Amino acid sequence: MQKDTFYQIRRELHQHPELSGHEARTARFVEDKLQAFHPTKVIRHVGGHGLLVEYFFSEDGPTLLFRADMDAVAVQEPDDMLYHSQNPGVAHKCGHDGHTTILLRFAQMLSEHPLTKGRVLLLFQPAEEDGSGAKAVMDTKVLDYYKIDKAFALHNIPGYPASAVLCKEGSFTCAVVSVSISLTGKTSHAAEPQKGISPIPATLSIVDKLLRWNNTDIQSDDYFLSTIVEIHVGEEAYGVSAGNSVIRATLRAKTDKLLHQHAQQLKELVATECERTPDLQHEMEWLEPFSANENDPQSVGMIKNAALRNNLPYIELQTPFSWGEDFGLFMQQYKGAIFGLGSGENCAPLHSPQYDFPDEVIETGATLFYTIAEENQRL
């Protein structure tokens, strides 16, 4: 296949984006394209619509896992793009169409230029965006069949030179979790609010104190950011004093440990504030967890060597990215690393309507994966 063919593959994926947990068409498309690259084995329905693809070379040598995410996000794409999304309200605005194409090109490389030993596993993962995909894959236990020595992934990064490699030891992306806090009291006539149970004092106090905990200095070990995404109190009924409220927020920190500490602190805060209003009930729901990606130093060294061998600029990051990436769950189980691949200094930000994955870095990403696999042949 020529380079332009992979551009076409990426744009076909772009036109048919699917949300987390709904990647059925994407999985069929990927499996169809894989047939030309003669994998040893393809395992379907891994953690939902995921595919685990094996390339076996010999029993001796390392077993390596390379992962790409397949899902899209709920963003309406402008229809002036030549290959714009055909699914209203859904679009590939995080570049997972590009990540998937990179892994397909890597599969072609492994088929045409087999390694001398070991095996390579390619994971086309569903449901990264909502944080459920990595856990769903792990829960299947399918990876337990293999003794995985190292795991690798990449994510395109707008704002950096195209094809630049970005990495660091330790935390590469933050630990993130979302929370929905529901407070339930009792409505009353607006003229007699004392006869109801109002959630408003507790709601205001929880939001105020939660925001005061923020330490937005990403260079600090105690970095913590809470972002209020929604506050809803009562209804649009001027004769009724509110009887319920909902606070929705996202919490993030550099490490899983620090995030857990803040989550526990928030639980205690909610309980304390509700106690100040007799009979005010509360419920907390934790959603979309992302473990921090803790990069293994040896694996980071291999990524750096791969960049240098291919004459690519290597940027050693000083601080982690504040967004979450559920590859961190694999990092808790296996040594390995995730790295950034620059998608252009003028590339629109991730999740914005104007974003589009740059086709020219498909070859770079696949070549880096192949070179990393070669580096691991020395293990």
C-alpha positions, 0 to 999 in steps of 0.5 A: 500500500502506498502512503496515500492509501493510509491517508484514505484509510484515515479519512474514511475513519474520519467520516464515520466516527463512533462514540465510546462503546459504539465502535462496531463499524470502526472495528469491522473496518479495521479488521478488514484492512488488517487482512492484507497484513497477515496477522498471526491472530485476531481476537475480536470483542476485546473489552467491547468492540476492541481488537487484539492483533498478534504478530508472532515471530518466535518464543524467545524475545520480548512480548510488546503491546502497542495500543491505539484508541478508536472512539470519537467525541460528541462534537459537531464538525463543520460540513465544509471539510471535504471528508467531514463526519457523516454522523451528526454531533459526533466527530474525530476531534481527538485524532483517534482516527489517526492513531488507529491508522498509525497502528494499521500502518505499523501492522503493514510494517511488521508484515513486510519486515518481520522482527527476528524474535518475540511477538508484538500485540496491537490493541485497537482499544474502544472507549478511551474518551470516557475512561472505560475502555482500558478497564474493560480490556483488562477485565476480559483477562485476554492479556493475561494469556501473554507475558507482556514485557512492555506496553507503548502508546502515543497521542498526537499533540497540537501546538508542537512541531509536526512529528516532534516526539514529546516524552518524560519519565514519571507522570506524563498525563494527570490522574482525572476523575469526574464526580456528580454530587446530588443534594436532596432536601424538600421544596416549599412555597417561595414565601415560606422557605423555612418550611422546606429543606434548602440545598442552596447553603450546602451547594454554595459552600461545597463549590466555594471550598472545592475551588479554594483547594485548587493549586494550578501550578502544574510544576508543583508536586501538589498540583490539583485542579477542580473544574465545575462543569455544571451547577443546577439548583431547583427549577424555573418556578418562581413560587417554589423554594428549591429542594434539590441541587446537582454539582458536577465537577472534574478533579485532576492531580499529578498522581493517583495517590494525590487525586485519591486524597482529594476525592476523600477530602471532598467526600468528607466536605459534602457530608459535613456541609449536609449535616449543617442542614438537618435532613438534607440528603446527599449522593455522590457518583464517581465517573470516567476515571483516568489513572495517571500515566507513569512512564518507565525510565527505560521505556522513555529511553527507548522512545528517545532513541527511536526519535534520534534514530529517525532524525526527529526532534525530541522534546523532554517535557518538564511537566505532565499534561493536565488531561487524562488518558486511560492508557495509565491503567496499563501502566499500572500493570506493565512497564512501558510509556506513552509519548506525544507526537507533535501534530503541528504548531498551527493545528487546532486544539484537541476537541475543538470543531476545527481540529483535524489529524494531520495525515503527514504524521501517520508515517512518523508514528508507525515508524517510531513504533517499529523502531521501538519494537526493534529497540526491544529486540535487545531485551 
